Amino acid sequence: MKPVLILSAMLFCIGLYGVLTVKNSFRLFVSVELSIIATFMTLCTFAFCGNDQLHGRLFLLIVMFIYLCQLLIGFGLVIKLKDNRTIQNGISNQAWED
């Protein structure tokens, strides 16, 4: 249990450092995702090491569902921003026109 918690703390610190220092929107999004994954690892560790594993697993499923919704919304926003930027700059994207 201790190595997993140390790894998740390190990942969270890397993500936090990225959020505080990065100016690129995509890298900022990746840093936030890294912090969320670290939090998710901690929740998984505590869910499977507790006495009442059924409630821990149910809580884990709820957190996974919320994380999936957040991930889909974030990727949708990144794609929408990229599409708006290519339209404003007049750049045609040949890969999407097929």
N, CA, C and O atoms as CSV, one atom per row, in Angstrom:
chain,resi,resn,atom,element,x,y,z
A,1,MET,N,N,0.819,-1.187,0.000
A,1,MET,CA,C,0.000,0.000,0.000
A,1,MET,C,C,0.869,1.259,0.000
A,1,MET,O,O,0.537,2.242,-0.663
A,2,LYS,N,N,1.962,1.233,0.729
A,2,LYS,CA,C,2.787,2.422,0.840
A,2,LYS,C,C,3.441,2.815,-0.486
A,2,LYS,O,O,3.462,4.007,-0.796
A,3,PRO,N,N,3.983,1.875,-1.300
A,3,PRO,CA,C,4.578,2.293,-2.579
A,3,PRO,C,C,3.577,2.923,-3.535
A,3,PRO,O,O,3.922,3.845,-4.275
A,4,VAL,N,N,2.350,2.439,-3.528
A,4,VAL,CA,C,1.331,3.013,-4.411
A,4,VAL,C,C,0.990,4.432,-3.983
A,4,VAL,O,O,0.811,5.311,-4.826
A,5,LEU,N,N,0.903,4.658,-2.688
A,5,LEU,CA,C,0.614,6.008,-2.198
A,5,LEU,C,C,1.764,6.974,-2.486
A,5,LEU,O,O,1.532,8.145,-2.788
A,6,ILE,N,N,2.996,6.487,-2.393
A,6,ILE,CA,C,4.146,7.332,-2.722
A,6,ILE,C,C,4.141,7.675,-4.213
A,6,ILE,O,O,4.402,8.817,-4.589
A,7,LEU,N,N,3.844,6.687,-5.062
A,7,LEU,CA,C,3.770,6.931,-6.501
A,7,LEU,C,C,2.665,7.920,-6.848
A,7,LEU,O,O,2.858,8.805,-7.681
A,8,SER,N,N,1.510,7.770,-6.211
A,8,SER,CA,C,0.412,8.693,-6.509
A,8,SER,C,C,0.739,10.105,-6.008
A,8,SER,O,O,0.351,11.083,-6.647
A,9,ALA,N,N,1.435,10.229,-4.893
A,9,ALA,CA,C,1.842,11.551,-4.409
A,9,ALA,C,C,2.842,12.195,-5.364
A,9,ALA,O,O,2.785,13.401,-5.603
A,10,MET,N,N,3.757,11.398,-5.910
A,10,MET,CA,C,4.717,11.932,-6.877
A,10,MET,C,C,4.017,12.376,-8.155
A,10,MET,O,O,4.332,13.438,-8.692
A,11,LEU,N,N,3.071,11.578,-8.652
A,11,LEU,CA,C,2.329,11.952,-9.851
A,11,LEU,C,C,1.504,13.216,-9.626
A,11,LEU,O,O,1.416,14.075,-10.503
A,12,PHE,N,N,0.905,13.321,-8.450
A,12,PHE,CA,C,0.129,14.517,-8.133
A,12,PHE,C,C,1.021,15.753,-8.095
A,12,PHE,O,O,0.632,16.811,-8.589
A,13,CYS,N,N,2.203,15.629,-7.519
A,13,CYS,CA,C,3.121,16.774,-7.458
A,13,CYS,C,C,3.597,17.169,-8.853
A,13,CYS,O,O,3.736,18.359,-9.138
A,14,ILE,N,N,3.850,16.192,-9.730
A,14,ILE,CA,C,4.244,16.499,-11.106
A,14,ILE,C,C,3.107,17.225,-11.827
A,14,ILE,O,O,3.338,18.207,-12.532
A,15,GLY,N,N,1.887,16.739,-11.645
A,15,GLY,CA,C,0.744,17.401,-12.261
A,15,GLY,C,C,0.521,18.802,-11.729
A,15,GLY,O,O,0.199,19.713,-12.491
A,16,LEU,N,N,0.689,18.985,-10.428
A,16,LEU,CA,C,0.533,20.305,-9.825
A,16,LEU,C,C,1.605,21.269,-10.331
A,16,LEU,O,O,1.317,22.434,-10.608
A,17,TYR,N,N,2.825,20.786,-10.450
A,17,TYR,CA,C,3.901,21.605,-11.010
A,17,TYR,C,C,3.569,22.013,-12.451
A,17,TYR,O,O,3.808,23.152,-12.852
A,18,GLY,N,N,3.021,21.077,-13.218
A,18,GLY,CA,C,2.638,21.388,-14.588
A,18,GLY,C,C,1.529,22.420,-14.662
A,18,GLY,O,O,1.554,23.298,-15.525
A,19,VAL,N,N,0.560,22.326,-13.768
A,19,VAL,CA,C,-0.542,23.295,-13.752
A,19,VAL,C,C,-0.025,24.686,-13.407
A,19,VAL,O,O,-0.492,25.677,-13.969
A,20,LEU,N,N,0.919,24.767,-12.503
A,20,LEU,CA,C,1.412,26.072,-12.061
A,20,LEU,C,C,2.394,26.721,-13.034
A,20,LEU,O,O,2.542,27.943,-13.018
A,21,THR,N,N,3.068,25.940,-13.881
A,21,THR,CA,C,4.124,26.503,-14.719
A,21,THR,C,C,3.815,26.530,-16.210
A,21,THR,O,O,4.408,27.330,-16.933
A,22,VAL,N,N,2.921,25.697,-16.690
A,22,VAL,CA,C,2.709,25.560,-18.135
A,22,VAL,C,C,1.733,26.614,-18.639
A,22,VAL,O,O,0.751,26.938,-17.970
A,23,LYS,N,N,2.014,27.148,-19.830
A,23,LYS,CA,C,1.125,28.129,-20.443
A,23,LYS,C,C,0.369,27.560,-21.639
A,23,LYS,O,O,-0.601,28.166,-22.093
A,24,ASN,N,N,0.785,26.428,-22.150
A,24,ASN,CA,C,0.111,25.779,-23.272
A,24,ASN,C,C,-1.162,25.100,-22.767
A,24,ASN,O,O,-1.134,24.418,-21.743
A,25,SER,N,N,-2.265,25.279,-23.471
A,25,SER,CA,C,-3.541,24.748,-22.983
A,25,SER,C,C,-3.579,23.227,-23.003
A,25,SER,O,O,-4.168,22.615,-22.112
A,26,PHE,N,N,-2.959,22.604,-24.006
A,26,PHE,CA,C,-2.970,21.148,-24.061
A,26,PHE,C,C,-2.132,20.560,-22.937
A,26,PHE,O,O,-2.538,19.585,-22.307
A,27,ARG,N,N,-0.965,21.143,-22.680
A,27,ARG,CA,C,-0.131,20.650,-21.584
A,27,ARG,C,C,-0.789,20.891,-20.236
A,27,ARG,O,O,-0.631,20.091,-19.313
A,28,LEU,N,N,-1.519,21.980,-20.119
A,28,LEU,CA,C,-2.270,22.243,-18.894
A,28,LEU,C,C,-3.326,21.161,-18.681
A,28,LEU,O,O,-3.509,20.669,-17.568
A,29,PHE,N,N,-4.017,20.797,-19.760
A,29,PHE,CA,C,-5.023,19.743,-19.682
A,29,PHE,C,C,-4.396,18.410,-19.273
A,29,PHE,O,O,-4.966,17.680,-18.462
A,30,VAL,N,N,-3.232,18.091,-19.828
A,30,VAL,CA,C,-2.543,16.843,-19.477
A,30,VAL,C,C,-2.092,16.872,-18.016
A,30,VAL,O,O,-2.151,15.850,-17.332
A,31,SER,N,N,-1.646,18.018,-17.537
A,31,SER,CA,C,-1.223,18.129,-16.131
A,31,SER,C,C,-2.402,17.936,-15.180
A,31,SER,O,O,-2.274,17.280,-14.146
A,32,VAL,N,N,-3.540,18.504,-15.533
A,32,VAL,CA,C,-4.734,18.315,-14.700
A,32,VAL,C,C,-5.148,16.849,-14.709
A,32,VAL,O,O,-5.526,16.306,-13.670
A,33,GLU,N,N,-5.080,16.206,-15.868
A,33,GLU,CA,C,-5.421,14.781,-15.947
A,33,GLU,C,C,-4.463,13.940,-15.113
A,33,GLU,O,O,-4.881,12.973,-14.477
A,34,LEU,N,N,-3.199,14.294,-15.112
A,34,LEU,CA,C,-2.218,13.559,-14.311
A,34,LEU,C,C,-2.531,13.682,-12.828
A,34,LEU,O,O,-2.410,12.706,-12.088
A,35,SER,N,N,-2.930,14.865,-12.388
A,35,SER,CA,C,-3.312,15.047,-10.982
A,35,SER,C,C,-4.565,14.247,-10.644
A,35,SER,O,O,-4.667,13.677,-9.557
A,36,ILE,N,N,-5.514,14.205,-11.570
A,36,ILE,CA,C,-6.741,13.438,-11.325
A,36,ILE,C,C,-6.448,11.943,-11.281
A,36,ILE,O,O,-7.030,11.223,-10.469
A,37,ILE,N,N,-5.559,11.472,-12.137
A,37,ILE,CA,C,-5.189,10.052,-12.122
A,37,ILE,C,C,-4.499,9.697,-10.811
A,37,ILE,O,O,-4.722,8.616,-10.266
A,38,ALA,N,N,-3.661,10.598,-10.301
A,38,ALA,CA,C,-2.994,10.349,-9.015
A,38,ALA,C,C,-4.020,10.255,-7.891
A,38,ALA,O,O,-3.913,9.390,-7.021
A,39,THR,N,N,-5.005,11.132,-7.906
A,39,THR,CA,C,-6.072,11.069,-6.904
A,39,THR,C,C,-6.869,9.777,-7.044
A,39,THR,O,O,-7.254,9.157,-6.053
A,40,PHE,N,N,-7.102,9.390,-8.272
A,40,PHE,CA,C,-7.828,8.155,-8.540
A,40,PHE,C,C,-7.050,6.932,-8.032
A,40,PHE,O,O,-7.645,5.990,-7.508
A,41,MET,N,N,-5.730,6.951,-8.190
A,41,MET,CA,C,-4.909,5.850,-7.663
A,41,MET,C,C,-5.015,5.762,-6.145
A,41,MET,O,O,-5.088,4.667,-5.587
A,42,THR,N,N,-5.022,6.904,-5.482
A,42,THR,CA,C,-5.152,6.918,-4.022
A,42,THR,C,C,-6.504,6.358,-3.596
A,42,THR,O,O,-6.590,5.576,-2.649
A,43,LEU,N,N,-7.561,6.763,-4.300
A,43,LEU,CA,C,-8.893,6.251,-3.971
A,43,LEU,C,C,-8.974,4.743,-4.205
A,43,LEU,O,O,-9.597,4.030,-3.419
A,44,CYS,N,N,-8.360,4.260,-5.264
A,44,CYS,CA,C,-8.338,2.814,-5.527
A,44,CYS,C,C,-7.620,2.063,-4.415
A,44,CYS,O,O,-8.067,1.002,-3.979
A,45,THR,N,N,-6.512,2.619,-3.966
A,45,THR,CA,C,-5.748,1.970,-2.903
A,45,THR,C,C,-6.559,1.872,-1.619
A,45,THR,O,O,-6.588,0.822,-0.976
A,46,PHE,N,N,-7.213,2.955,-1.250
A,46,PHE,CA,C,-7.996,2.928,-0.020
A,46,PHE,C,C,-9.276,2.108,-0.166
A,46,PHE,O,O,-9.778,1.558,0.814
A,47,ALA,N,N,-9.802,2.025,-1.385
A,47,ALA,CA,C,-11.027,1.250,-1.593
A,47,ALA,C,C,-10.775,-0.247,-1.433
A,47,ALA,O,O,-11.628,-0.966,-0.912
A,48,PHE,N,N,-9.623,-0.715,-1.874
A,48,PHE,CA,C,-9.355,-2.148,-1.815
A,48,PHE,C,C,-8.621,-2.587,-0.563
A,48,PHE,O,O,-8.462,-3.787,-0.342
A,49,CYS,N,N,-8.171,-1.658,0.259
A,49,CYS,CA,C,-7.466,-2.023,1.485
A,49,CYS,C,C,-8.315,-1.858,2.736
A,49,CYS,O,O,-7.862,-2.185,3.833
A,50,GLY,N,N,-9.519,-1.363,2.596
A,50,GLY,CA,C,-10.368,-1.154,3.759
A,50,GLY,C,C,-11.081,-2.424,4.189
A,50,GLY,O,O,-10.974,-3.457,3.527
A,51,ASN,N,N,-11.810,-2.349,5.302
A,51,ASN,CA,C,-12.552,-3.496,5.806
A,51,ASN,C,C,-13.832,-3.742,5.020
A,51,ASN,O,O,-14.203,-4.891,4.780
A,52,ASP,N,N,-14.498,-2.686,4.624
A,52,ASP,CA,C,-15.760,-2.810,3.906
A,52,ASP,C,C,-15.510,-2.585,2.423
A,52,ASP,O,O,-15.642,-1.466,1.927
A,53,GLN,N,N,-15.147,-3.658,1.712
A,53,GLN,CA,C,-14.736,-3.514,0.321
A,53,GLN,C,C,-15.906,-3.241,-0.619
A,53,GLN,O,O,-15.705,-2.661,-1.686
A,54,LEU,N,N,-17.116,-3.641,-0.253
A,54,LEU,CA,C,-18.260,-3.404,-1.140
A,54,LEU,C,C,-18.545,-1.913,-1.271
A,54,LEU,O,O,-18.759,-1.425,-2.381
A,55,HIS,N,N,-18.553,-1.192,-0.175
A,55,HIS,CA,C,-18.785,0.248,-0.236
A,55,HIS,C,C,-17.616,0.962,-0.923
A,55,HIS,O,O,-17.815,1.946,-1.636
A,56,GLY,N,N,-16.417,0.467,-0.707
A,56,GLY,CA,C,-15.253,1.053,-1.367
A,56,GLY,C,C,-15.317,0.888,-2.872
A,56,GLY,O,O,-14.983,1.811,-3.614
A,57,ARG,N,N,-15.741,-0.276,-3.328
A,57,ARG,CA,C,-15.844,-0.513,-4.775
A,57,ARG,C,C,-16.986,0.281,-5.388
A,57,ARG,O,O,-16.870,0.748,-6.521
A,58,LEU,N,N,-18.078,0.443,-4.669
A,58,LEU,CA,C,-19.179,1.254,-5.168
A,58,LEU,C,C,-18.750,2.717,-5.286
A,58,LEU,O,O,-19.061,3.379,-6.276
A,59,PHE,N,N,-18.048,3.213,-4.292
A,59,PHE,CA,C,-17.520,4.569,-4.345
A,59,PHE,C,C,-16.540,4.723,-5.504
A,59,PHE,O,O,-16.513,5.757,-6.172
A,60,LEU,N,N,-15.741,3.695,-5.736
A,60,LEU,CA,C,-14.780,3.714,-6.830
A,60,LEU,C,C,-15.488,3.778,-8.183
A,60,LEU,O,O,-15.035,4.497,-9.074
A,61,LEU,N,N,-16.570,3.053,-8.354
A,61,LEU,CA,C,-17.326,3.102,-9.606
A,61,LEU,C,C,-17.929,4.487,-9.842
A,61,LEU,O,O,-17.944,4.976,-10.972
A,62,ILE,N,N,-18.420,5.111,-8.786
A,62,ILE,CA,C,-18.973,6.459,-8.922
A,62,ILE,C,C,-17.887,7.443,-9.320
A,62,ILE,O,O,-18.108,8.294,-10.181
A,63,VAL,N,N,-16.720,7.338,-8.706
A,63,VAL,CA,C,-15.604,8.229,-9.038
A,63,VAL,C,C,-15.138,7.983,-10.469
A,63,VAL,O,O,-14.808,8.932,-11.180
A,64,MET,N,N,-15.105,6.725,-10.902
A,64,MET,CA,C,-14.711,6.416,-12.281
A,64,MET,C,C,-15.689,7.020,-13.286
A,64,MET,O,O,-15.271,7.521,-14.329
A,65,PHE,N,N,-16.977,6.977,-12.984
A,65,PHE,CA,C,-17.975,7.546,-13.877
A,65,PHE,C,C,-17.819,9.057,-13.981
A,65,PHE,O,O,-17.905,9.616,-15.074
A,66,ILE,N,N,-17.591,9.718,-12.855
A,66,ILE,CA,C,-17.399,11.172,-12.856
A,66,ILE,C,C,-16.130,11.531,-13.617
A,66,ILE,O,O,-16.109,12.509,-14.364
A,67,TYR,N,N,-15.068,10.744,-13.434
A,67,TYR,CA,C,-13.814,10.995,-14.143
A,67,TYR,C,C,-13.995,10.813,-15.643
A,67,TYR,O,O,-13.458,11.597,-16.426
A,68,LEU,N,N,-14.734,9.806,-16.053
A,68,LEU,CA,C,-14.974,9.579,-17.477
A,68,LEU,C,C,-15.753,10.732,-18.094
A,68,LEU,O,O,-15.438,11.169,-19.201
A,69,CYS,N,N,-16.756,11.225,-17.399
A,69,CYS,CA,C,-17.526,12.379,-17.904
A,69,CYS,C,C,-16.634,13.607,-18.025
A,69,CYS,O,O,-16.717,14.332,-19.017
A,70,GLN,N,N,-15.793,13.850,-17.047
A,70,GLN,CA,C,-14.892,14.994,-17.081
A,70,GLN,C,C,-13.895,14.849,-18.218
A,70,GLN,O,O,-13.575,15.833,-18.884
A,71,LEU,N,N,-13.404,13.655,-18.448
A,71,LEU,CA,C,-12.442,13.417,-19.510
A,71,LEU,C,C,-13.064,13.658,-20.882
A,71,LEU,O,O,-12.433,14.269,-21.745
A,72,LEU,N,N,-14.270,13.195,-21.091
A,72,LEU,CA,C,-14.944,13.393,-22.371
A,72,LEU,C,C,-15.238,14.870,-22.627
A,72,LEU,O,O,-15.081,15.347,-23.751
A,73,ILE,N,N,-15.659,15.585,-21.605
A,73,ILE,CA,C,-15.922,17.018,-21.767
A,73,ILE,C,C,-14.621,17.762,-22.068
A,73,ILE,O,O,-14.599,18.655,-22.915
A,74,GLY,N,N,-13.554,17.404,-21.387
A,74,GLY,CA,C,-12.264,18.064,-21.621
A,74,GLY,C,C,-11.742,17.830,-23.024
A,74,GLY,O,O,-11.289,18.769,-23.679
A,75,PHE,N,N,-11.796,16.589,-23.500
A,75,PHE,CA,C,-11.335,16.315,-24.858
A,75,PHE,C,C,-12.223,16.990,-25.891
A,75,PHE,O,O,-11.735,17.445,-26.925
A,76,GLY,N,N,-13.511,17.059,-25.623
A,76,GLY,CA,C,-14.411,17.768,-26.534
A,76,GLY,C,C,-14.064,19.239,-26.632
A,76,GLY,O,O,-14.097,19.820,-27.716
A,77,LEU,N,N,-13.728,19.848,-25.489
A,77,LEU,CA,C,-13.337,21.267,-25.502
A,77,LEU,C,C,-12.026,21.489,-26.250
A,77,LEU,O,O,-11.884,22.471,-26.980
A,78,VAL,N,N,-11.069,20.581,-26.071
A,78,VAL,CA,C,-9.788,20.710,-26.773
A,78,VAL,C,C,-9.998,20.597,-28.277
A,78,VAL,O,O,-9.418,21.368,-29.041
A,79,ILE,N,N,-10.813,19.651,-28.708
A,79,ILE,CA,C,-11.089,19.494,-30.139
A,79,ILE,C,C,-11.833,20.704,-30.677
A,79,ILE,O,O,-11.536,21.167,-31.778
A,80,LYS,N,N,-12.792,21.223,-29.927
A,80,LYS,CA,C,-13.543,22.403,-30.360
A,80,LYS,C,C,-12.631,23.617,-30.489
A,80,LYS,O,O,-12.754,24.376,-31.450
A,81,LEU,N,N,-11.714,23.814,-29.534
A,81,LEU,CA,C,-10.782,24.933,-29.622
A,81,LEU,C,C,-9.856,24.791,-30.820
A,81,LEU,O,O,-9.543,25.778,-31.484
A,82,LYS,N,N,-9.415,23.565,-31.101
A,82,LYS,CA,C,-8.552,23.331,-32.256
A,82,LYS,C,C,-9.296,23.618,-33.549
A,82,LYS,O,O,-8.729,24.222,-34.459
A,83,ASP,N,N,-10.554,23.201,-33.653
A,83,ASP,CA,C,-11.339,23.466,-34.854
A,83,ASP,C,C,-11.573,24.962,-35.036
A,83,ASP,O,O,-11.487,25.461,-36.158
A,84,ASN,N,N,-11.864,25.677,-33.973
A,84,ASN,CA,C,-12.072,27.127,-34.067
A,84,ASN,C,C,-10.795,27.837,-34.501
A,84,ASN,O,O,-10.843,28.790,-35.278
A,85,ARG,N,N,-9.662,27.375,-34.003
A,85,ARG,CA,C,-8.396,28.000,-34.348
A,85,ARG,C,C,-8.053,27.791,-35.823
A,85,ARG,O,O,-7.547,28.706,-36.473
A,86,THR,N,N,-8.324,26.596,-36.358
A,86,THR,CA,C,-8.013,26.346,-37.765
A,86,THR,C,C,-8.957,27.114,-38.676
A,86,THR,O,O,-8.553,27.533,-39.761
A,87,ILE,N,N,-10.204,27.309,-38.264
A,87,ILE,CA,C,-11.148,28.075,-39.075
A,87,ILE,C,C,-10.757,29.556,-39.076
A,87,ILE,O,O,-10.820,30.211,-40.116
A,88,GLN,N,N,-10.357,30.082,-37.922
A,88,GLN,CA,C,-9.998,31.498,-37.827
A,88,GLN,C,C,-8.724,31.807,-38.604
A,88,GLN,O,O,-8.599,32.891,-39.174
A,89,ASN,N,N,-7.785,30.878,-38.634
A,89,ASN,CA,C,-6.528,31.112,-39.336
A,89,ASN,C,C,-6.635,30.824,-40.829
A,89,ASN,O,O,-5.699,31.121,-41.572
A,90,GLY,N,N,-7.731,30.264,-41.285
A,90,GLY,CA,C,-7.896,29.953,-42.699
A,90,GLY,C,C,-7.130,28.734,-43.137
A,90,GLY,O,O,-6.883,28.562,-44.331
A,91,ILE,N,N,-6.751,27.893,-42.221
A,91,ILE,CA,C,-5.992,26.688,-42.539
A,91,ILE,C,C,-6.984,25.569,-42.794
A,91,ILE,O,O,-7.838,25.285,-41.954
A,92,SER,N,N,-6.874,24.938,-43.943
A,92,SER,CA,C,-7.754,23.803,-44.207
A,92,SER,C,C,-7.096,22.542,-43.690
A,92,SER,O,O,-5.897,22.338,-43.876
A,93,ASN,N,N,-7.857,21.720,-43.058
A,93,ASN,CA,C,-7.349,20.488,-42.494
A,93,ASN,C,C,-7.766,19.339,-43.412
A,93,ASN,O,O,-8.910,18.889,-43.360
A,94,GLN,N,N,-6.856,18.870,-44.241
A,94,GLN,CA,C,-7.157,17.877,-45.259
A,94,GLN,C,C,-7.524,16.525,-44.644
A,94,GLN,O,O,-8.286,15.771,-45.249
A,95,ALA,N,N,-7.014,16.206,-43.487
A,95,ALA,CA,C,-7.275,14.895,-42.883
A,95,ALA,C,C,-8.731,14.761,-42.458
A,95,ALA,O,O,-9.263,13.651,-42.439
A,96,TRP,N,N,-9.390,15.873,-42.114
A,96,TRP,CA,C,-10.772,15.814,-41.639
A,96,TRP,C,C,-11.779,15.943,-42.772
A,96,TRP,O,O,-12.971,15.730,-42.555
A,97,GLU,N,N,-11.329,16.287,-43.977
A,97,GLU,CA,C,-12.246,16.522,-45.080
A,97,GLU,C,C,-12.607,15.268,-45.864
A,97,GLU,O,O,-13.465,15.343,-46.744
A,98,ASP,N,N,-12.009,14.143,-45.595
A,98,ASP,CA,C,-12.294,12.901,-46.341
A,98,ASP,C,C,-13.668,12.372,-46.094
A,98,ASP,O,O,-14.041,11.340,-46.652
